[in-house]
């Protein structure tokens, strides 16, 4: 580098006095940049040794007196590339010294105070000199090429960022002594603010050749944009207007030079930063709204600030919308960020359980000003397959607070999809299993999976704006109704080519283990049956019927399918019902299981009577076959099917039966009862099932049953309850005892019935299972309201606790007084506990969502001793049944012979047992 006082060929000679900075009176007849660079270096070295010098004055003089005379095309080579790096280093050194010595600043330490203030003043002047550089370039009339000022933007942006970071951290840097330098810090911030504005004006004048694919100008512009991005993250909480203007410039420059820089921009960083700023601003807006709602005072200043931040949220969201629209093909790796932004925003806004408590007016204002901008964003992303893959990711796992927003997002997508091209609809509505890539579920399956995760929101329930009635009046509807209505609307617009996907999704949800998702699928399926053709409904009923017949045994899939069949049957046209009866005739033993799941109310009167008669004939015939056969426990499965079908007739078509059929039913039930006893029921699931069907069947004929039989039933029930039978048996007991309210219990049998009846109610009203307790209260109420034996009612309330429980139930009092806030908090905790425990379930156990019915589980083999005990109990029960028959009717002629053979068999078994012991 040429020394001070030398001459450089080709450089402009400018004899001017260099005043200020201790160099007054010197004249420079040399290359301006070279001499000034040496002078600046020398002065910086001397300043570091503690000399009373001000390097900013030298920079200011050069900018004011030398820079205007330089050729703007050679500014980078002759000035910026040599001066600005040293200026940046000088600024960084001053910043380091400032930060280091700030800890020692006190009001008593005047020396440190003076030093720090001098440094701050010098930094302000350096920023002013850099502003002069920028203004000089802006004043150039020629088009600005970034290559000609390459060092200027990067150096200025570095200094600006450093300044803003220092100002932002000033409270922690200066601790409690900020007031000693606050005036100069304000001046420093204002100067940096002004400098950035000038620089953005300069950069806005930069021209780039769209025909050039790659050169230094492109890289420099990308560097400038990302440097401004860094500054955005610093100033986001310092000045809202400045923050917005910076983002506005970033988006503007990105779009202005889109054709040449689109492949070089780090789009993910821009999207991530923009989303973070949106979320941060939105959070600030909600916090302010919550404070205003809690204070309930109309603070004008707070309201103005709220409006200001809300407008910033809208501006940033619109910026994101604009950027996404222009650069969508480059945003594959940003889709997860965009997805999370939508979920996070809606998780913090009502009606989310995790939302801030803000007023209704503020909710509407935020929704109408800010949230409305997210809708077109989703519309833009609908056609973008990477976004589709993120939203429908089969392995997507969301925390509790984001599950409800995911459901809302899927509903929004479902609403928008019918307006999209068929290929887009097809992509959303079909699954994708590409080897080596993440699998994608269909939109409908994702909706059902997401819906079942909203257990807390469904139980509360949260409410959303919906449409009701012909006038299209907006009302708040529960989440279930909101999703169901939108799902049914989606079905009406479903493209015919996608109906297999619809059928598969509905069936998968119906067969799922989650009850609420299954009910939603059933509601949608029933809507489809009503909306579609009669032939389609009949076809679906036939499919469901075949699925029920293929179920291997009792399972949740069978339960769900039976509910669906019962509901769909009401939508069948009568001619199709006739075809169904012909196809699945009740007289065929293999078809009888179907008829236990059908409500005969679905048939027209004449067809109902005809079908009920057929089912009763088939059911009673099956019962007689069992009674006339070997009556083994293994044959009880078919008997239970017959009883269940008979019970279905009584529940929905009892008026269609004539006296003869009713008598046949009652006699069948009475004969079956003779073979049941407490020992036989214990540990025998099929016998327990028989009993749970027999109790309500006998209850239908309670007024015509033999009093002695009623006494036997009640006695067995009281004994059985002490052995803690399964819940379905206890529910059947309640069904029977509630029917006793229709019966006048004569004094002759009261002594046999009343004590046992009181024992039954006492045990069941005290049950710890809340569901059984509720049914017990309902059954007791039904009995108490219907019975003519009013004196029995007080006897059934054995304890004060039971009496209070019944009184509270009747008066609908005793409920926990829970505030809305407390209930929301409880639901959140319950949801967290539920999903936390669900996460611990093994992957094998978690496969309940499969659309295929579970295979019948292999029977768990008990220890040999338990096998022997169970067989012995069954034999003892059979002998007791014979004893009971001998008490009520004469023995047949063949009985003694058969008993003798049985005795011999028992003797042989006893001898074998003794041999094994020895």
Secondary structure, DSSP 8 states (H G I E B T S, - for coil): ---TT---TTS----EEE-STT-TTEEE-S-HHHHHHHHHHHHHHHHHTT-S--HHHHHHHIIIIIGGGS-GGGHIIIIIHHHHHHHHHHHHHHHHHHHHHGGG--SS-HHHHHHHHHHHHHHHHHHHHHHHHHHHHHT--S-EEGGGGHHHHHHHHHHHHHHHHHHHTHHHHHGGGGGGTHHHHHHHHHHHHHHHHHHHHHHHTEE--TT-SS-HHHHHHHHHHHHHHHHHHHHTTT-HHHHHHHHHHHHHHHHHTHHHHTTTS-HHHHHHHHHHHHHHHHHHHHHHHHHHHHH-S--HHHHHHHHHHHHHHHHHHHHHHHHHHHHGGG-GGGHHHHHHHHHHHHHTSTTSTT-----HHHHHHHIIIIIHHHHHHHHHHTT-HHHHHHHTBTT----HHHHHHHHHHHHHHHHHHTTS-HHHHHHHHS-B--TTS--B--HHHHHHHHHHT-HHHHHHT-EEEEEETTTTEEEEEEHHHHHHHHHHHHHHT--GGGHHHHHHHHHHHHHSS-HHHHHHHHHHHHHHHHHS-HHHHHHHHHHHHHHHHH--SS-HHHHHHHHHHHHHHTTS-HHHHHHHHHHT-TTSTTTHHHHTT--GGGS-HHHHHHHHHHHHHHHHHHHHHHHHTT--GGGHHHHHHHHHHHHHHHHHHGGG--HHHHHHHHHHHHHHHTT--HHHHTT-HHHHHHHHHHHHHHHHTTTTS-HHHHHHHHHHHHHHHTT---HHHHHHHHHHHHHGGGS---HHHHHHHHHHHHHHHHHHHT-S-HHHHHHHHHHHHHHHHH-S-HHHHHHH--SHHHHHHHHHHHHT-------HHHHHHHHHHHHHHHHHHHTTS-TTTTGGG-SS-----------HHHHHHHHHHHHHHHHHHHHHHHHHS---TTHHHHHHHHHHHHHHHHHHHHHHH-
